[in-house]
Amino acid sequence: MFLLKLATRNLFRNVRRSLLTILTVVIGILSLVAATGLVRGVEKSFTDANINNDTGHLRVFGKGYLKDEESLPLDIVVSQPKKVTTLLKKTFPKAIVFERIIFSAKVSDGVHGLNVRGVVMPGASSYKAFHYTKKSQTKKPMPNKPGIAVIGCQLAKTFKKKIGDTLTVEARTQTGSLNAVDVKIHDVLCTGHQLVDGFSLFMPVATGRAFLQMPKDVTDIVVRFQRRGQSLKAEAMLKKQTPKNRPLTWQEKAQEIIQLNGPRRKMFNGLLALLFLLAAAGLANTVVMGGYERKGEIGMMLAMGLERTKIVVLFALEAAMMGFVGGLVGSVLGGSLSWYYSIHGIDISSSANAIGGSSTGFSYVNFLYFDFRPEMMLIGTFVGVVIAILAAVWPATRITRLEPREILAGR
């Protein structure tokens, strides 16, 4: 208790220096908590955006499809699709399962053209899986009527089209022949998912199968489970019972996003290491300066028989208190920042539009949300204290190595 009181008093000997030292800790811990929320948020934002708008929790392909996915082939199809859907619905009765055909298409208004991703799917189940009714202008599922299509809101904006207008769609059929059809825009989707909003055209089964001359085949099957973890059980079942197909879980797809996010993690880790180094240097400098300013006091305590380890503990306590205050303030600020952007997000639509979408799973979102985790605030405070103590021990140990008579003599 005596050492704690003494350490507290010593902090106020030079308030300005103590506050500047605490500030370096605040900046380091704030950066740690906020950067962690951002990096995790990037991964979560892209993963959730894909699950909630395009891929569901599990997709089933024919073997070899993923290697050529960029070209959206129609000749690599799901083997025994009816068997796959039956197995999934029987094993997971509450899951939403539906078949799709994804193809490469060109949309034209007679003057301008744009390459897009075409998707043939049943309106009722797909709209339920992705909650498209809440994201569409009509607020109704796409009906299975010939001659209609649904487009993303950015695609509608690109062509300056609205519900009721027409567009021409050109694509290769499954046999390779070129086909074209005029479709009436039945609805417009606005999901916040760049691939869906800016580069996708959806056709009901009646229109799509006739257009592509694919009466039975499908390129993928999408599953939305009641619980995310069920995707792994379904994957194992499908690998065993339908070996000619390739199931892809959202967990596997998330690993691709994590790998793509790797450079960003390394950049933030390097920045954090630099900030912590600066904070540790500031704390060490404070301890050294405080120690040499109080040489006489330290010499007196040593001469009176106070153990050297206790003097080291005294300096460690002083640093720990600065680290605690800095860590707590930095954690609260960083946590508040993460919490705010986990709700409101950062609008990156202009950047996403400039970059464009991708026909594969790693597509862009309009809003980037942080991942707020309250435990990171506790971790940040703890890290602040640990760094402070580690930074204080070495200079404090050097000071206590001096002989008491040398200190009192002013040497």
C-alpha positions in Angstrom: 0.0 0.0 0.0 2.9 2.3 0.8 4.4 1.8 -2.6 1.0 2.4 -4.3 0.6 5.7 -2.5 4.1 6.8 -3.4 3.6 5.8 -7.0 0.4 7.8 -7.2 2.1 10.9 -5.7 5.0 10.6 -8.1 2.7 10.7 -11.1 1.7 14.2 -10.2 5.3 15.5 -9.8 5.4 16.3 -13.5 1.8 16.3 -14.8 2.6 17.4 -18.3 5.1 14.6 -18.9 2.7 12.0 -17.4 -0.2 13.2 -19.6 2.0 13.1 -22.7 3.1 9.6 -21.9 -0.5 8.5 -21.3 -1.4 10.1 -24.6 1.0 7.8 -26.5 -0.6 4.8 -24.8 -4.1 6.1 -25.7 -3.1 6.4 -29.4 -1.6 2.9 -29.5 -4.6 1.2 -27.8 -7.2 3.2 -29.7 -5.5 2.1 -32.9 -5.4 -1.5 -31.7 -9.1 -1.7 -30.9 -10.3 0.2 -33.9 -7.9 -1.6 -36.4 -9.0 -5.0 -35.1 -12.7 -4.0 -35.5 -12.0 -2.7 -39.0 -10.0 -5.8 -40.2 -12.6 -8.2 -38.8 -15.3 -6.0 -40.1 -14.0 -6.2 -43.6 -14.1 -10.0 -43.5 -17.5 -10.0 -41.8 -19.0 -7.4 -44.2 -18.0 -9.3 -47.3 -19.0 -12.7 -45.9 -22.4 -11.6 -44.6 -23.1 -9.6 -47.8 -22.5 -12.7 -49.9 -24.5 -15.0 -47.6 -27.5 -12.6 -47.4 -27.6 -11.5 -51.0 -26.1 -14.1 -53.4 -24.5 -17.3 -52.1 -26.4 -18.5 -49.0 -24.6 -20.8 -46.6 -23.8 -23.5 -49.1 -23.5 -23.8 -52.9 -23.3 -27.1 -54.8 -21.5 -27.2 -58.2 -20.6 -29.8 -60.7 -16.9 -30.9 -60.3 -14.6 -28.6 -62.2 -16.9 -25.6 -62.2 -14.9 -23.6 -59.7 -11.8 -23.8 -61.8 -13.6 -22.1 -64.6 -16.1 -20.0 -62.6 -14.9 -16.7 -64.0 -16.3 -17.6 -67.4 -19.6 -18.8 -66.0 -19.7 -22.0 -68.0 -23.0 -23.7 -68.9 -21.5 -27.1 -69.8 -20.4 -27.9 -66.2 -23.6 -28.7 -64.4 -24.7 -30.2 -61.1 -25.0 -34.0 -61.2 -28.4 -35.3 -60.3 -29.8 -31.9 -59.0 -33.1 -33.4 -58.0 -31.4 -35.9 -55.8 -29.3 -33.2 -54.2 -32.3 -31.0 -53.4 -34.2 -33.9 -52.0 -31.4 -35.0 -49.7 -30.9 -31.5 -48.4 -34.6 -30.9 -47.8 -35.0 -34.2 -46.1 -32.0 -33.8 -43.8 -32.6 -30.1 -43.2 -36.4 -29.6 -43.5 -36.2 -25.9 -42.4 -33.5 -25.0 -45.0 -34.3 -23.1 -48.1 -33.0 -24.9 -51.2 -33.3 -23.8 -54.8 -31.6 -24.4 -58.2 -30.0 -21.7 -60.3 -28.5 -21.3 -63.7 -25.7 -18.6 -63.8 -24.6 -17.4 -67.3 -22.6 -14.7 -68.9 -24.8 -12.2 -70.8 -24.8 -8.9 -72.5 -27.5 -6.3 -71.7 -28.3 -3.7 -74.3 -30.8 -0.8 -74.7 -30.2 -0.6 -78.5 -27.4 2.0 -78.1 -25.2 0.9 -75.2 -24.2 -2.6 -74.0 -22.8 -4.0 -70.8 -21.5 -7.5 -69.9 -23.4 -8.8 -66.8 -24.1 -11.9 -64.9 -27.4 -13.6 -65.7 -29.2 -15.7 -63.1 -32.1 -18.0 -63.7 -33.9 -18.8 -60.4 -37.3 -19.5 -58.8 -38.7 -16.3 -57.5 -40.5 -17.5 -54.3 -37.6 -19.5 -52.7 -34.8 -17.2 -53.8 -36.6 -14.1 -52.6 -37.3 -15.8 -49.3 -33.7 -16.9 -48.9 -32.2 -13.5 -49.5 -35.1 -11.3 -48.2 -35.3 -9.7 -51.7 -38.9 -8.6 -51.1 -37.6 -6.1 -48.6 -35.0 -4.9 -51.1 -37.1 -4.7 -54.2 -39.3 -1.9 -55.5 -42.5 -4.0 -55.9 -42.0 -5.8 -52.5 -43.2 -9.0 -54.2 -41.4 -12.1 -55.3 -40.5 -12.5 -59.0 -43.3 -14.4 -60.7 -42.6 -17.3 -63.1 -43.8 -15.5 -66.2 -42.1 -15.5 -69.6 -40.6 -12.4 -71.0 -39.7 -10.6 -67.8 -36.5 -9.9 -65.8 -35.4 -8.3 -62.6 -32.3 -6.1 -62.5 -30.2 -4.4 -59.8 -30.7 -0.7 -59.0 -27.2 0.3 -60.2 -27.8 -1.5 -63.5 -31.1 0.2 -63.9 -29.4 3.5 -63.2 -26.7 2.8 -65.8 -29.2 2.3 -68.5 -31.7 4.8 -67.1 -34.4 2.2 -66.9 -37.4 1.7 -64.6 -40.1 -0.9 -64.1 -42.0 -1.5 -67.3 -39.1 -0.6 -69.6 -37.5 -3.2 -71.9 -33.9 -4.4 -72.4 -32.3 -6.8 -74.8 -30.3 -9.8 -73.4 -27.8 -11.7 -75.5 -26.1 -14.9 -74.4 -24.7 -18.2 -75.5 -27.0 -21.2 -75.0 -25.8 -24.4 -73.5 -25.0 -25.7 -76.9 -23.0 -22.6 -77.8 -25.4 -20.9 -80.2 -26.0 -17.2 -79.8 -29.5 -16.2 -78.6 -31.2 -12.9 -77.8 -34.4 -11.9 -76.1 -36.2 -8.7 -75.2 -37.3 -8.7 -71.6 -39.6 -6.4 -69.7 -38.2 -5.1 -66.4 -40.6 -6.5 -63.7 -38.7 -5.3 -60.6 -35.6 -3.5 -59.4 -33.4 -4.8 -56.5 -31.3 -2.7 -54.3 -29.3 -4.8 -51.9 -26.1 -2.9 -51.2 -24.2 -5.8 -52.9 -22.3 -4.6 -55.9 -22.5 -7.8 -57.9 -26.2 -8.0 -57.4 -27.0 -4.3 -57.8 -24.6 -3.3 -60.6 -23.9 -6.4 -62.7 -26.8 -8.9 -62.3 -30.0 -9.6 -64.3 -32.4 -12.2 -62.9 -34.8 -14.3 -65.0 -37.6 -16.5 -63.8 -37.3 -20.2 -64.6 -39.9 -20.0 -67.5 -37.9 -17.3 -69.3 -34.4 -18.5 -68.5 -34.6 -22.2 -69.3 -36.2 -21.5 -72.7 -33.7 -18.7 -73.4 -30.6 -20.8 -72.6 -32.2 -24.1 -73.9 -31.6 -25.8 -70.6 -34.8 -27.7 -69.7 -33.2 -29.7 -66.8 -29.6 -28.8 -66.0 -28.5 -26.3 -63.4 -25.1 -24.7 -62.7 -25.5 -24.5 -58.9 -27.8 -25.2 -56.0 -28.1 -22.6 -53.2 -28.9 -23.5 -49.6 -29.8 -21.1 -46.8 -29.8 -23.0 -43.4 -31.6 -22.0 -40.2 -28.2 -22.2 -38.5 -24.9 -21.4 -40.2 -23.1 -24.3 -38.7 -25.3 -26.8 -40.5 -23.4 -26.1 -43.7 -20.5 -28.3 -42.6 -22.7 -31.3 -41.9 -24.4 -30.8 -45.3 -21.0 -30.6 -47.0 -19.9 -33.9 -45.5 -23.2 -35.6 -46.4 -23.1 -34.4 -50.1 -19.4 -35.4 -50.5 -20.4 -38.9 -49.4 -23.7 -39.4 -51.3 -23.1 -37.2 -54.4 -19.4 -37.5 -55.1 -19.6 -36.1 -58.6 -20.5 -32.7 -57.1 -18.5 -30.0 -55.3 -20.1 -28.4 -52.3 -18.8 -25.0 -51.2 -19.6 -23.8 -47.7 -19.6 -20.1 -46.6 -16.8 -21.0 -44.2 -14.5 -22.1 -47.1 -15.4 -18.9 -49.0 -14.7 -16.8 -46.0 -11.2 -18.2 -45.9 -10.6 -16.8 -49.3 -11.7 -13.4 -48.1 -9.4 -13.7 -45.1 -6.5 -14.5 -47.4 -7.3 -11.5 -49.6 -7.5 -9.4 -46.5 -4.1 -10.6 -45.4 -2.1 -7.6 -46.7 -4.4 -5.3 -44.8 -3.8 -7.2 -41.6 0.0 -7.0 -42.1 -0.2 -3.3 -42.7 -2.2 -2.7 -39.6 0.0 -5.0 -37.5 3.1 -3.1 -38.7 1.5 0.2 -37.8 0.4 -1.0 -34.4 3.9 -2.4 -33.7 5.3 1.1 -34.5 2.8 2.8 -32.3 3.4 0.4 -29.4 7.2 0.9 -29.8 6.7 4.7 -29.6 4.5 4.3 -26.5 7.0 2.0 -24.8 9.8 4.4 -25.6 7.8 7.2 -24.1 7.1 5.2 -21.0 10.7 4.2 -20.6 11.8 7.8 -21.1 9.4 8.9 -18.4 10.7 6.3 -16.0 14.4 7.2 -16.7 13.8 11.0 -16.3 11.7 10.5 -13.2 14.3 8.2 -11.7 17.2 10.6 -12.3 15.2 13.5 -11.0 14.6 11.5 -7.8 18.1 10.1 -7.4 18.4 11.5 -3.9 15.1 10.0 -2.8 16.0 6.7 -4.3 19.4 6.7 -2.6 17.9 7.5 0.7 15.4 4.6 0.4 18.2 2.3 -0.5 20.3 3.6 2.4 17.4 3.0 4.8 17.3 -0.7 3.7 14.5 -0.7 1.1 15.0 -3.6 -1.2 16.0 -2.8 -4.8 13.2 -5.0 -6.1 10.7 -2.9 -4.3 12.0 0.3 -6.0 11.6 -1.5 -9.3 8.1 -2.4 -8.3 7.5 1.3 -7.4 8.5 2.4 -10.9 6.5 -0.5 -12.5 3.4 0.7 -10.5 3.8 4.2 -11.8 4.1 3.0 -15.3 1.2 0.5 -14.8 -1.1 3.3 -13.7 -0.2 5.4 -16.7 -0.7 2.3 -18.9 -4.0 1.6 -17.3 -5.4 5.1 -17.7 -4.1 5.3 -21.3 -5.3 1.8 -22.1 -8.7 2.4 -20.6 -9.2 5.7 -22.4 -7.8 4.3 -25.7 -10.1 1.2 -25.4 -13.2 3.3 -24.7 -12.4 5.6 -27.7 -11.5 2.7 -30.0 -14.5 0.7 -28.8 -16.9 3.6 -29.3 -15.5 4.1 -32.8 -16.0 0.4 -33.7 -19.5 0.4 -32.1 -20.6 3.4 -34.1 -19.3 2.1 -37.5 -20.7 -1.4 -36.7 -24.1 0.2 -36.8 -23.8 3.0 -39.4 -21.0 1.6 -41.5 -18.7 3.5 -43.9 -20.1 4.3 -47.3 -17.6 2.9 -49.9 -20.0 2.8 -52.8 -18.0 5.4 -54.8 -14.9 3.3 -54.5 -16.7 0.1 -55.2 -18.4 1.6 -58.3 -15.0 2.8 -59.6 -13.5 -0.7 -59.1 -16.4 -2.7 -60.4 -17.8 -6.0 -59.4 -16.6 -9.6 -59.9 -18.4 -12.5 -61.4 -16.9 -14.7 -58.7 -17.7 -14.7 -54.9 -15.4 -11.9 -53.8 -17.6 -8.9 -54.9 -17.9 -5.5 -53.5 -20.3 -4.0 -50.9 -21.5 -0.5 -50.6 -21.1 -0.2 -46.9 -18.2 -1.5 -44.8 -19.1 -2.3 -41.2 -16.7 -2.7 -38.2 -16.9 -5.8 -36.0 -17.6 -4.5 -32.5 -16.5 -6.9 -29.7 -16.7 -5.6 -26.1 -13.9 -7.9 -25.0 -11.5 -6.0 -27.2 -11.9 -3.1 -24.8 -10.7 -5.3 -21.9 -7.9 -6.7 -24.0 -6.8 -3.2 -25.0 -6.7 -2.0 -21.4 -4.7 -5.1 -20.4 -2.3 -4.6 -23.3 -1.7 -1.0 -22.2 -0.8 -2.1 -18.7 1.5 -4.9 -19.9 3.4 -2.7 -22.3 3.8 0.0 -19.6 5.2 -2.5 -17.1 7.6 -4.1 -19.6 8.8 -0.6 -20.7 9.5 0.4 -17.1 11.3 -2.6 -15.7 14.6 -2.2 -17.6 15.3 1.5 -16.9 14.1 1.0 -13.3 16.5 -1.9 -12.9 19.4 0.2 -14.2 18.7 3.0 -11.8 18.6 0.7 -8.8 22.0 -0.8 -9.7 23.7 2.4 -8.5 25.2 2.4 -5.1 23.3 4.5 -2.4 26.5 6.5 -1.5 27.1 7.3 -5.2 23.5 8.5 -5.6 23.6 10.6 -2.4 27.0 12.0 -3.5 25.3 13.2 -6.7 27.3 10.9 -9.0 
